[in-house]
Amino acid sequence: MRFMCVGDSMTIGRAGDFTWRYRLWQHLEATFDGPYALVGPRTALYDAATNTAVSDAYAAPGFPDAARRHLAGWGEGWLHMAPVIGDAVTGHRADVLLVSLGLIDLGFYTDSGQTAENARAFLTAAREANPHIRCVLLPVIPNVRAENDAPFAAECARFNELLAKTVADLDAPGSPVLLASHPHGYDIHRDTYDGTHPGPSGEHRLAAAYADAMHQAWGLGGPYRPAPR
């Protein structure tokens, strides 16, 4: 089974991060019964010093090069991923997409309605590339900006409502689309390093949201261990 992590800055991570992708790889190594791979066209982390995604400085040097593969970008959202997901799914023969997108769209590019349309276009293109694709979508986690910007907070809430509707509309037995739960216990003041991007405890909680969703809905892997700290 071939998993592709798709996301924005929370997924690509920056130089010196473990990333939730690493935590998920550890989980799959411990629980997944059968051959699997993490796939995608990219492997790098974001390098803040050069403002480019060129770093290979993962905090865990034991993270294998092959398992570092992803489709994530600093500053990229549904707007950017919808046009490229079809080729990525085809080129890397993805079976399962683990998607965390939307916050950057709402913060800089599109309102909740257009963001939801871009999410729908993304899912449609992924399914055209692989009619049996499975997708797990994470709802937007409002960041520190939402605490002081009521219109932005409202847009985050509205998008999550529209995303749930999109999932209900597009879910199908042969190509399931699953909306994961908000990561259990996630606290932006404890689980991020800047109110947005996950630190080590946040990485565990994000990985757990995907792992537990796949296990509960599809029987893939097992309950997430270790428990989020």
C-alpha positions as CSV (number, residue, x, y, z in Angstrom):
1,M,0.0,0.0,0.0
2,R,1.4,3.4,-1.0
3,F,0.7,6.4,1.2
4,M,1.2,10.0,0.1
5,C,1.3,12.8,2.7
6,V,0.0,16.0,1.1
7,G,0.1,19.4,2.9
8,D,1.4,22.8,3.6
9,S,4.1,24.0,6.0
10,M,2.7,21.8,8.8
11,T,3.5,18.8,6.7
12,I,6.7,19.6,4.9
13,G,8.3,20.8,8.1
14,R,11.4,23.0,8.4
15,A,15.1,22.1,8.8
16,G,15.6,20.5,12.3
17,D,12.0,19.1,12.6
18,F,11.1,15.5,13.0
19,T,7.8,16.1,11.1
20,W,4.5,14.2,11.7
21,R,5.4,12.2,8.6
22,Y,8.3,10.7,10.5
23,R,6.0,9.9,13.5
24,L,3.6,8.2,11.1
25,W,6.4,6.2,9.5
26,Q,7.4,5.0,12.9
27,H,3.8,4.0,13.6
28,L,3.5,2.1,10.3
29,E,6.8,0.3,10.9
30,A,5.4,-0.9,14.2
31,T,1.8,-1.8,13.2
32,F,1.3,-2.2,9.5
33,D,0.9,-5.8,8.4
34,G,2.2,-6.0,4.9
35,P,4.3,-4.1,2.4
36,Y,3.9,-0.4,2.3
37,A,5.7,2.8,1.1
38,L,5.5,6.5,1.7
39,V,5.6,8.1,-1.8
40,G,5.6,11.5,-3.5
41,P,7.7,13.7,-5.7
42,R,9.5,15.6,-2.9
43,T,11.7,14.7,0.0
44,A,13.1,17.9,1.4
45,L,12.3,20.2,4.3
46,Y,11.8,23.9,4.2
47,D,15.0,25.9,4.8
48,A,14.1,29.3,6.4
49,A,17.6,30.7,5.8
50,T,17.2,30.4,2.0
51,N,13.4,30.4,1.8
52,T,13.6,27.3,-0.3
53,A,12.6,23.6,0.2
54,V,16.1,22.2,-0.1
55,S,17.0,20.9,3.4
56,D,17.6,17.3,4.3
57,A,18.3,18.2,8.0
58,Y,15.7,16.0,9.6
59,A,16.0,15.8,13.4
60,A,16.0,12.0,13.0
61,P,18.9,10.9,10.8
62,G,17.5,7.4,10.9
63,F,14.5,8.5,8.9
64,P,15.1,6.6,5.6
65,D,15.4,8.6,2.4
66,A,12.7,6.5,0.7
67,A,10.3,7.2,3.6
68,R,10.8,11.0,3.4
69,R,8.8,11.2,0.2
70,H,5.8,13.6,0.2
71,L,3.8,16.2,-1.7
72,A,3.9,19.2,0.6
73,G,5.1,22.8,0.4
74,W,5.6,25.8,2.6
75,G,2.9,28.3,1.7
76,E,1.0,25.8,-0.6
77,G,-2.6,25.0,-0.2
78,W,-5.6,23.4,-1.9
79,L,-5.2,26.1,-4.6
80,H,-1.7,24.8,-5.5
81,M,-2.2,21.1,-5.0
82,A,-5.4,20.7,-6.9
83,P,-3.7,21.2,-10.3
84,V,-0.8,18.7,-9.6
85,I,-2.4,15.9,-7.5
86,G,-3.5,13.9,-10.6
87,D,0.0,13.6,-12.0
88,A,1.4,12.9,-8.5
89,V,-1.1,10.1,-7.9
90,T,-0.4,8.6,-11.4
91,G,3.4,9.1,-11.2
92,H,3.8,7.6,-7.7
93,R,0.9,5.1,-7.8
94,A,-0.6,6.4,-4.6
95,D,-3.3,4.3,-2.9
96,V,-4.0,6.5,0.1
97,L,-3.7,10.3,0.4
98,L,-3.2,11.8,3.9
99,V,-4.1,15.5,3.4
100,S,-3.6,18.5,5.7
101,L,-4.5,21.7,3.8
102,G,-6.6,24.8,4.1
103,L,-5.1,27.1,6.7
104,I,-2.8,28.8,4.3
105,D,-5.6,29.1,1.7
106,L,-7.9,30.9,4.2
107,G,-5.1,33.0,5.5
108,F,-3.8,34.3,2.2
109,Y,-5.5,33.1,-0.9
110,T,-9.2,32.2,-0.9
111,D,-12.3,32.4,1.2
112,S,-14.0,29.4,2.7
113,G,-16.3,28.8,-0.3
114,Q,-13.5,28.9,-2.9
115,T,-11.2,26.9,-0.7
116,A,-13.9,24.2,-0.5
117,E,-14.3,24.2,-4.3
118,N,-10.5,23.7,-4.6
119,A,-10.7,20.8,-2.2
120,R,-13.5,19.2,-4.3
121,A,-11.4,19.8,-7.5
122,F,-8.4,18.1,-5.7
123,L,-10.4,15.0,-4.7
124,T,-12.0,14.8,-8.2
125,A,-8.6,14.9,-9.9
126,A,-7.1,12.3,-7.5
127,R,-10.0,10.0,-8.2
128,E,-9.7,10.4,-11.9
129,A,-6.0,9.4,-11.6
130,N,-6.9,6.4,-9.4
131,P,-10.5,5.4,-9.3
132,H,-9.9,3.4,-6.1
133,I,-7.9,6.1,-4.2
134,R,-8.6,6.4,-0.5
135,C,-8.3,9.9,1.2
136,V,-8.1,11.0,4.8
137,L,-8.5,14.7,5.3
138,L,-7.6,16.6,8.4
139,P,-9.9,19.6,9.2
140,V,-8.3,22.9,9.5
141,I,-6.8,23.6,13.0
142,P,-7.2,27.3,13.7
143,N,-3.9,28.8,14.6
144,V,-3.0,31.7,16.9
145,R,-4.3,34.3,14.4
146,A,-7.8,33.0,14.9
147,E,-7.7,34.0,18.6
148,N,-7.6,37.7,17.7
149,D,-9.1,37.7,14.2
150,A,-12.8,36.8,14.5
151,P,-13.5,36.9,10.7
152,F,-10.6,34.6,10.1
153,A,-11.8,32.2,12.9
154,A,-15.3,32.2,11.3
155,E,-13.8,31.4,7.9
156,C,-11.9,28.4,9.4
157,A,-15.1,27.1,11.1
158,R,-17.1,27.6,7.9
159,F,-14.5,25.8,5.7
160,N,-14.6,22.9,8.1
161,E,-18.3,22.7,7.7
162,L,-18.0,22.8,3.9
163,L,-15.2,20.2,4.0
164,A,-17.4,17.8,5.9
165,K,-20.1,18.3,3.3
166,T,-17.6,17.7,0.5
167,V,-16.5,14.5,2.2
168,A,-20.2,13.3,2.5
169,D,-20.8,14.1,-1.1
170,L,-17.8,12.4,-2.5
171,D,-17.4,9.4,-0.2
172,A,-17.9,6.2,-2.1
173,P,-17.5,2.5,-1.3
174,G,-14.8,1.9,-4.0
175,S,-13.0,5.2,-3.2
176,P,-13.6,6.2,0.4
177,V,-13.0,9.8,1.6
178,L,-12.7,10.1,5.3
179,L,-12.7,13.2,7.5
180,A,-10.3,12.6,10.4
181,S,-11.2,14.0,13.9
182,H,-9.5,17.1,15.2
183,P,-6.3,15.8,16.8
184,H,-7.1,14.7,20.3
185,G,-6.0,17.2,22.9
186,Y,-4.2,19.4,20.4
187,D,-3.3,22.8,22.0
188,I,-1.6,25.4,19.8
189,H,0.1,26.9,22.9
190,R,1.6,23.6,23.9
191,D,1.8,21.5,20.7
192,T,3.3,24.1,18.3
193,Y,6.4,26.2,18.4
194,D,4.8,29.4,17.1
195,G,1.1,29.0,17.3
196,T,0.8,27.3,14.0
197,H,3.5,24.7,13.2
198,P,3.7,21.5,15.3
199,G,6.5,20.8,17.7
200,P,7.3,17.2,18.8
201,S,4.1,16.7,20.8
202,G,2.0,18.2,18.0
203,E,3.7,15.9,15.5
204,H,2.6,12.9,17.5
205,R,-1.0,14.2,17.7
206,L,-1.2,14.9,14.0
207,A,0.2,11.4,13.2
208,A,-2.2,9.9,15.6
209,A,-5.2,11.6,14.0
210,Y,-4.4,9.9,10.7
211,A,-3.3,6.6,12.1
212,D,-6.4,6.2,14.3
213,A,-8.7,7.3,11.5
214,M,-7.3,4.6,9.1
215,H,-7.4,1.9,11.8
216,Q,-10.9,2.7,13.0
217,A,-12.4,3.1,9.5
218,W,-10.5,0.6,7.4
219,G,-8.6,-1.7,9.8
220,L,-5.2,-0.4,8.6
221,G,-2.3,-0.6,11.0
222,G,-3.3,-0.3,14.7
223,P,-4.1,2.3,17.3
224,Y,-1.4,5.0,17.4
225,R,1.5,4.3,19.8
226,P,3.2,6.0,21.5
227,A,0.3,8.0,22.8
228,P,0.7,11.7,22.2
229,R,2.7,13.5,24.8
